[in-house]
Amino acid sequence: MRRERGLFVTFEGPEGAGKTTQVELLRQALAGRHPVVVREPGGTPLGEHIRELLLHSDMEIGGEAEALLFMAARAELVARLITPALVAGRVVIADRYHDSTLAYQGGARGVATGWPESFPRPDRTFLLDVPPEVGLERQRRAGRPVDRLESEGLDFHQAVMDAYRRLARAEPGRFVTIDATRPPKEIHRAVMTSLAACLPEEISRQQPRTG
């Protein structure tokens, strides 16, 4: 897919890594460009229905069916929001994307998954690396309801984190791994520093001051 000004940034990581916080901080930093912000699964009427089924129902779902449902929601999001925004030169910020399927359903469930040709690859993926037990404890202390994936055992979540690390090692040009045990503002500074080289000049000027 050809685009001259569009930029696709994704945030990945295990439960409790702080992805949603970093997505919001980046959205605020780039507010002048009106970035398109999406979450997975979700972002479209179909995607939100699939999200409810996958994360908040008590229905038993096999690993392959789970992977295909995530990908169906993603295909709709790509077609309706992500690709049009990138073609129009917009900045797209995603709270999870296809690497989540490769880590959760591929790495932890053992489902054979690949990268569909119709799914654009991110320009930069930030992997927020946190020990699974730390992330899960953050979730517990936040006191919000636990979804289907969060309720899996520690071994599952460790397999997810291990898979993410393998993905990052395989694509060092796209992935930036950040220690997510650091304070959120420090993580955000690292994100902005990384993006300065690939953002247009008017965006890179918005990097937070460090001293």
Secondary structure, 3 states (H helix, E strand, C coil): CCCCCCEEEEEECCCCCCHHHHHHHHHHHCHHHCCEEEECCCCCHHHHHHHHHHHHCCCCCCHHHHHHHHHHHHHHHHHHHHHHHHHCCCEEEEECCHHHHHHHHHHHCCCCCCCCCCCCCCCEEEEEECCHHHHHHHHHHHCCCCCCCCCCCHHHHHHHHHHHHHHHHHCCCCEEEEECCCCHHHHHHHHHHHHCCCCCHHHHCCCCCCC
